[in-house]
């Protein structure tokens, strides 16, 4: 019923703007500027799929601002160079992401260290380690290591990256070491 009312309203708009009557639903869709335009023309405020800029996006990407050396065990890494923070859920002052809503989230971190470095980084959710990456006395001049975590969070849950098991000998900054995440549903 709602679909036929919306279809009738949009058809009326199309006819009053001198567009031809569509012969099929596919033709109808092709004749319309965009879903957002249709929603706006018939007075709907926020329908899922009718907005090109979804205000509900939760995503962040932050890089290490300065090289770090001899970082103690269980230290939260603060990725202070924030390149994206849709939803404002990541706090660069603490290095912690706080889930604004329930959902499934994907996190990824990458770090680069130098020759002879040993370090372990761990993704933490609400104080519990959930995924880990490490290098041990690496032989190459530079090594880049990545990890990821797919996890269901409740509103208010916190996620971050920390050192664990050993101090972090060295982490390169800028685009070499970063933390990123987004809500996937």
N, C-alpha and C positions, 0 to 999 in steps of 0.2 A: 504494500500500500504506500509506504513512504517513498519507495523508489519511483512509483508511477507519478506521485505528486511532484517530486523533484524533477523527473523527466519532463512533465508537463510545464513546470515553471521554466526550465531551461529552454525547452522548445519554444515557449512563448517569447523569451528573451531573444532567441536566435531569429525568430520570424520578425520581431519588431526591429531588429538591427539589419534586416534585409538579407538574412542568410537563408539558403534554401532548406526545405524540410529534408532531414536525413532519411534515407531509405532503409538503413539498418543501424543497430546500436553502434557498430564500428564506425560507420560514417558520421554518426552523431558525435562520437568522441573526437574524430579527426577534425570536425568543424569547430570545436571549442578551442579557444586559445590555450587554456591550461586548466587543470583541476582547481588551482588556487583562484583563477579568474572566475570560474563557475561558482565556486563557493561564495566568493565575494559578491557576485551579481545577485545571487538568490538570498543573501543575508545571513548565511551561516558564519559564525565567528571562528571556531577552531575545530575543524573536522580532521581526523587523522588522514593524512594523504593529501590534504588541501593546502599545505604550507610548504614552500620551498625552504624556508628557514625555520627548522623545528626548534623551538625554545626548550624542548625537553631533552636535547642532546647532552649527554654526560661523557666528556672525553678530555684527556689531558696528555701533554707531552712536555717533559721537563728534562733539561740536561744539567750535568754537573758544571758549575760555574768556574771552579778552581780545582787544580790538581790536588789530590789528597794523598798524604803519606802517613804511614804508621797509625792507622785508624784503629782504636781499641775494639776488642770483641764486644758484640751486642750494641754497637753504635748505629743509630738510624742515619742513613745517608740522606742529606738534604740536597735535592736537585733544585737549585735556586734559579736557574735560567729557564723560566716558563715560556714556552713557545705557543702553547695552546692550553686553555683551561675553561672549556665550555661547561657550564654548570657550577663553576667555582668550587669544585669538590676537593681539589688538590691544594694543599697549603705548603708553599715553598719554604716558609719559616720553620716548619717542623718536619717536612719531608713526608707528611702523612696525607693519604687520600681518605676522606670520610664519605661513605655512601649516603647520598641524599635520599635515595629510595631503594626499596627492595628490588633485587634483580640479579641477573647473571652478568658478571663482569670479566673482562679479559685484561690481564696485565702482562707487560713485557719489560724486561730490563736488559741492557747491554753494558758491558764495561770493557775497557781496554787497560791493560797493565804493561809493565816493562819487564825486560830480562831479569831473571832470578826472583821475580816477585811471587809471593804466595798470598792468596786471599780467597775468601769464601763469602758470597753474598746470598742472602736468603729473602724470599718473599714471605711476609708475615701478615696474617689476618687476625686481628683481635688478640695479639700477643703470642700466637702459635705459628711456628714455621710451617710453611705449606709447600715450598719448592726451593731448591738450592742450586747454585752454580759455584764452581771453584776452579782455580788454577794453582798448581803446586810447584814451586821452584821452576818456573817456565824457562825453557831453553831458548826460545825465539826472542828476537829483540822486542817485538810487539805482538800481543795476542789479544784478540777480541772474543769475548764469551757472552752468550745470550741465554736467557731463560724466560719462561712464560708460565702463567697460571690462569686457569679458567676456574672461576669460583662463584658460588651463589652467596651474595651478601644481603644482610638485612639493613634497613635504614639505620644509620648511625654506626655501622661496622667500619672498622679502620683497617687500612692496608698500607704497608710500607716496605722498604728494602733496608736490610741491616747487615752488618758484618756478623759472622758467627764462626765458631770453632777456633779461629785464630785472628790475630790482627791483620788488617789489610795493609800490605807493604806499600802499594802505590796504585792510584787510579788516575788516569788521564781525564781531563775535563773536556768541555765543549761538546761537539757532536759525537765524541767517542764513548761517553758514558751517559746513559739516559734511563729514564723511567717513564713508561707510558701506559695508559689504560683507557678503557671505555666500556660503557654499558652496552650489552649486545641484544637485550630484549626490552 
